[in-house]
Amino acid sequence: MNPFHRLPRLAVLGVLAALTAACASTTTQAPAPVAPAAPQYTSPITAQQLVGKWGLAAYHRPEDATRTEAQARQGCRQPYVINAGPSGGFMMYLADQSEPSEVVSKQVGTGPTYIGPADEPAGAQSDREVVRFDGQVLVLKWLDPEVAGRYGTMVYVRCP
């Protein structure tokens, strides 16, 4: 066979080899950084359900709950105001804070409902557990035992 007839075949094989090598040596981009996972909870109590004026009182002993609810109704003379938050939550005071912070209601699965900062998992130390909510009365218990000892169980009664 004439060596010149092999030349086109060798040239084609050379081009294919060069292309294959070029594909293999291309750098691949590193995957984009993954953002931290957002807390996985639902918000069973909406801001619209809580925005408004509330009478507020607190108790430390469970047997005082009924009396405290009546006292909270009297608190409507100087109501605790819950406003809508800028990010879809609602504005409430956290323990020992002089300015309200935006909070949300949080629930994981069918577990308890909590109210606290949106960027913390449900049940975080700064959260309050929703003991009762019927649209007119909201009862919240602080999760931090030290805070609960100072503030007690908070009873909010919607003002007329």
TORMI-15522 format. One record per residue (C-alpha): x, y, z; residue in one letter. Coordinates in nm, 3 decimals. Example, Ala and Ser with C-alpha at 12.3 -4.5 7.8 and 13.67 -1.06 7.14 Angstrom:
! residues 2
<node X="1.230" Y="-0.450" Z="0.780" res="A"/>
<node X="1.367" Y="-0.106" Z="0.714" res="S"/>
! end
This chain:
! residues 160
<node X="0.000" Y="0.000" Z="0.000" res="M"/>
<node X="0.125" Y="0.344" Z="-0.086" res="N"/>
<node X="0.231" Y="0.542" Z="0.229" res="P"/>
<node X="0.064" Y="0.852" Z="0.087" res="F"/>
<node X="-0.276" Y="0.680" Z="0.101" res="H"/>
<node X="-0.238" Y="0.637" Z="0.476" res="R"/>
<node X="-0.167" Y="1.006" Z="0.526" res="L"/>
<node X="-0.533" Y="1.126" Z="0.509" res="P"/>
<node X="-0.637" Y="0.849" Z="0.748" res="R"/>
<node X="-0.362" Y="0.940" Z="0.991" res="L"/>
<node X="-0.453" Y="1.309" Z="0.964" res="A"/>
<node X="-0.816" Y="1.233" Z="1.047" res="V"/>
<node X="-0.709" Y="1.017" Z="1.342" res="L"/>
<node X="-0.476" Y="1.295" Z="1.460" res="G"/>
<node X="-0.754" Y="1.554" Z="1.444" res="V"/>
<node X="-0.990" Y="1.323" Z="1.636" res="L"/>
<node X="-0.724" Y="1.258" Z="1.899" res="A"/>
<node X="-0.661" Y="1.633" Z="1.937" res="A"/>
<node X="-1.032" Y="1.702" Z="1.975" res="L"/>
<node X="-1.070" Y="1.426" Z="2.231" res="T"/>
<node X="-0.774" Y="1.557" Z="2.427" res="A"/>
<node X="-0.916" Y="1.910" Z="2.415" res="A"/>
<node X="-1.248" Y="1.790" Z="2.557" res="C"/>
<node X="-1.078" Y="1.598" Z="2.833" res="A"/>
<node X="-0.861" Y="1.890" Z="2.937" res="S"/>
<node X="-1.137" Y="2.151" Z="2.956" res="T"/>
<node X="-1.173" Y="2.278" Z="3.304" res="T"/>
<node X="-1.510" Y="2.229" Z="3.465" res="T"/>
<node X="-1.658" Y="2.506" Z="3.670" res="Q"/>
<node X="-1.684" Y="2.446" Z="4.040" res="A"/>
<node X="-2.045" Y="2.414" Z="4.154" res="P"/>
<node X="-2.200" Y="2.729" Z="4.290" res="A"/>
<node X="-2.191" Y="2.749" Z="4.671" res="P"/>
<node X="-2.504" Y="2.617" Z="4.830" res="V"/>
<node X="-2.691" Y="2.862" Z="5.049" res="A"/>
<node X="-2.756" Y="2.744" Z="5.404" res="P"/>
<node X="-3.085" Y="2.564" Z="5.438" res="A"/>
<node X="-3.369" Y="2.781" Z="5.562" res="A"/>
<node X="-3.553" Y="2.654" Z="5.867" res="P"/>
<node X="-3.809" Y="2.397" Z="5.761" res="Q"/>
<node X="-4.127" Y="2.499" Z="5.937" res="Y"/>
<node X="-4.473" Y="2.618" Z="5.858" res="T"/>
<node X="-4.636" Y="2.934" Z="5.993" res="S"/>
<node X="-4.977" Y="2.833" Z="6.124" res="P"/>
<node X="-5.054" Y="3.176" Z="6.275" res="I"/>
<node X="-5.033" Y="3.459" Z="6.022" res="T"/>
<node X="-4.937" Y="3.820" Z="6.083" res="A"/>
<node X="-5.288" Y="3.923" Z="5.977" res="Q"/>
<node X="-5.433" Y="3.719" Z="6.264" res="Q"/>
<node X="-5.218" Y="3.900" Z="6.522" res="L"/>
<node X="-5.183" Y="4.257" Z="6.399" res="V"/>
<node X="-5.383" Y="4.488" Z="6.624" res="G"/>
<node X="-5.423" Y="4.596" Z="6.984" res="K"/>
<node X="-5.408" Y="4.348" Z="7.270" res="W"/>
<node X="-5.456" Y="4.363" Z="7.644" res="G"/>
<node X="-5.160" Y="4.195" Z="7.816" res="L"/>
<node X="-5.110" Y="4.030" Z="8.154" res="A"/>
<node X="-4.898" Y="3.741" Z="8.282" res="A"/>
<node X="-4.908" Y="3.466" Z="8.543" res="Y"/>
<node X="-4.661" Y="3.230" Z="8.705" res="H"/>
<node X="-4.898" Y="2.972" Z="8.854" res="R"/>
<node X="-5.140" Y="2.777" Z="8.629" res="P"/>
<node X="-5.425" Y="2.832" Z="8.876" res="E"/>
<node X="-5.400" Y="3.207" Z="8.800" res="D"/>
<node X="-5.470" Y="3.166" Z="8.426" res="A"/>
<node X="-5.843" Y="3.254" Z="8.436" res="T"/>
<node X="-5.793" Y="3.557" Z="8.658" res="R"/>
<node X="-5.504" Y="3.674" Z="8.441" res="T"/>
<node X="-5.717" Y="3.657" Z="8.126" res="E"/>
<node X="-5.966" Y="3.895" Z="8.292" res="A"/>
<node X="-5.676" Y="4.126" Z="8.388" res="Q"/>
<node X="-5.553" Y="4.121" Z="8.028" res="A"/>
<node X="-5.895" Y="4.246" Z="7.914" res="R"/>
<node X="-5.848" Y="4.543" Z="8.147" res="Q"/>
<node X="-5.510" Y="4.601" Z="7.980" res="G"/>
<node X="-5.686" Y="4.733" Z="7.670" res="C"/>
<node X="-5.677" Y="5.077" Z="7.834" res="R"/>
<node X="-5.306" Y="5.077" Z="7.748" res="Q"/>
<node X="-5.285" Y="4.811" Z="7.475" res="P"/>
<node X="-4.988" Y="4.613" Z="7.356" res="Y"/>
<node X="-4.974" Y="4.684" Z="6.981" res="V"/>
<node X="-4.865" Y="4.417" Z="6.734" res="I"/>
<node X="-4.776" Y="4.563" Z="6.394" res="N"/>
<node X="-4.700" Y="4.387" Z="6.067" res="A"/>
<node X="-4.330" Y="4.326" Z="6.010" res="G"/>
<node X="-4.140" Y="4.434" Z="5.698" res="P"/>
<node X="-4.076" Y="4.074" Z="5.585" res="S"/>
<node X="-4.420" Y="3.922" Z="5.637" res="G"/>
<node X="-4.394" Y="3.850" Z="6.009" res="G"/>
<node X="-4.518" Y="4.060" Z="6.298" res="F"/>
<node X="-4.349" Y="4.288" Z="6.549" res="M"/>
<node X="-4.323" Y="4.180" Z="6.913" res="M"/>
<node X="-4.080" Y="4.241" Z="7.195" res="Y"/>
<node X="-3.826" Y="3.970" Z="7.269" res="L"/>
<node X="-3.710" Y="3.916" Z="7.626" res="A"/>
<node X="-3.516" Y="4.210" Z="7.766" res="D"/>
<node X="-3.539" Y="4.411" Z="7.442" res="Q"/>
<node X="-3.648" Y="4.775" Z="7.434" res="S"/>
<node X="-3.744" Y="4.767" Z="7.064" res="E"/>
<node X="-3.979" Y="4.520" Z="6.896" res="P"/>
<node X="-3.832" Y="4.260" Z="6.660" res="S"/>
<node X="-3.992" Y="4.085" Z="6.368" res="E"/>
<node X="-4.105" Y="3.734" Z="6.461" res="V"/>
<node X="-4.308" Y="3.460" Z="6.296" res="V"/>
<node X="-4.505" Y="3.161" Z="6.409" res="S"/>
<node X="-4.319" Y="2.834" Z="6.353" res="K"/>
<node X="-4.429" Y="2.474" Z="6.358" res="Q"/>
<node X="-4.248" Y="2.160" Z="6.248" res="V"/>
<node X="-4.487" Y="1.890" Z="6.131" res="G"/>
<node X="-4.767" Y="1.849" Z="6.381" res="T"/>
<node X="-4.552" Y="1.961" Z="6.674" res="G"/>
<node X="-4.608" Y="2.262" Z="6.897" res="P"/>
<node X="-4.633" Y="2.612" Z="6.753" res="T"/>
<node X="-4.373" Y="2.868" Z="6.855" res="Y"/>
<node X="-4.332" Y="3.241" Z="6.805" res="I"/>
<node X="-3.981" Y="3.374" Z="6.756" res="G"/>
<node X="-3.724" Y="3.509" Z="6.511" res="P"/>
<node X="-3.760" Y="3.363" Z="6.160" res="A"/>
<node X="-3.390" Y="3.284" Z="6.125" res="D"/>
<node X="-3.389" Y="3.045" Z="6.422" res="E"/>
<node X="-3.526" Y="2.690" Z="6.423" res="P"/>
<node X="-3.863" Y="2.623" Z="6.581" res="A"/>
<node X="-3.819" Y="2.569" Z="6.953" res="G"/>
<node X="-3.509" Y="2.788" Z="6.987" res="A"/>
<node X="-3.431" Y="2.924" Z="7.333" res="Q"/>
<node X="-3.560" Y="3.273" Z="7.243" res="S"/>
<node X="-3.898" Y="3.135" Z="7.124" res="D"/>
<node X="-4.229" Y="3.132" Z="7.305" res="R"/>
<node X="-4.456" Y="2.830" Z="7.281" res="E"/>
<node X="-4.816" Y="2.897" Z="7.183" res="V"/>
<node X="-5.019" Y="2.743" Z="7.464" res="V"/>
<node X="-5.350" Y="2.869" Z="7.325" res="R"/>
<node X="-5.468" Y="3.074" Z="7.030" res="F"/>
<node X="-5.830" Y="3.111" Z="6.924" res="D"/>
<node X="-5.816" Y="3.444" Z="6.742" res="G"/>
<node X="-5.922" Y="3.640" Z="7.052" res="Q"/>
<node X="-5.686" Y="3.504" Z="7.318" res="V"/>
<node X="-5.318" Y="3.425" Z="7.271" res="L"/>
<node X="-5.126" Y="3.254" Z="7.552" res="V"/>
<node X="-4.746" Y="3.229" Z="7.517" res="L"/>
<node X="-4.495" Y="3.051" Z="7.741" res="K"/>
<node X="-4.124" Y="3.142" Z="7.722" res="W"/>
<node X="-3.896" Y="2.844" Z="7.648" res="L"/>
<node X="-3.596" Y="2.985" Z="7.833" res="D"/>
<node X="-3.659" Y="2.887" Z="8.198" res="P"/>
<node X="-3.479" Y="3.195" Z="8.331" res="E"/>
<node X="-3.689" Y="3.428" Z="8.113" res="V"/>
<node X="-4.007" Y="3.235" Z="8.196" res="A"/>
<node X="-3.925" Y="3.280" Z="8.565" res="G"/>
<node X="-3.911" Y="3.657" Z="8.521" res="R"/>
<node X="-4.192" Y="3.719" Z="8.272" res="Y"/>
<node X="-4.428" Y="3.429" Z="8.338" res="G"/>
<node X="-4.683" Y="3.298" Z="8.090" res="T"/>
<node X="-4.807" Y="3.587" Z="7.876" res="M"/>
<node X="-5.182" Y="3.627" Z="7.811" res="V"/>
<node X="-5.290" Y="3.854" Z="7.524" res="Y"/>
<node X="-5.660" Y="3.937" Z="7.478" res="V"/>
<node X="-5.771" Y="4.115" Z="7.161" res="R"/>
<node X="-5.906" Y="4.462" Z="7.232" res="C"/>
<node X="-6.247" Y="4.559" Z="7.090" res="P"/>
! end
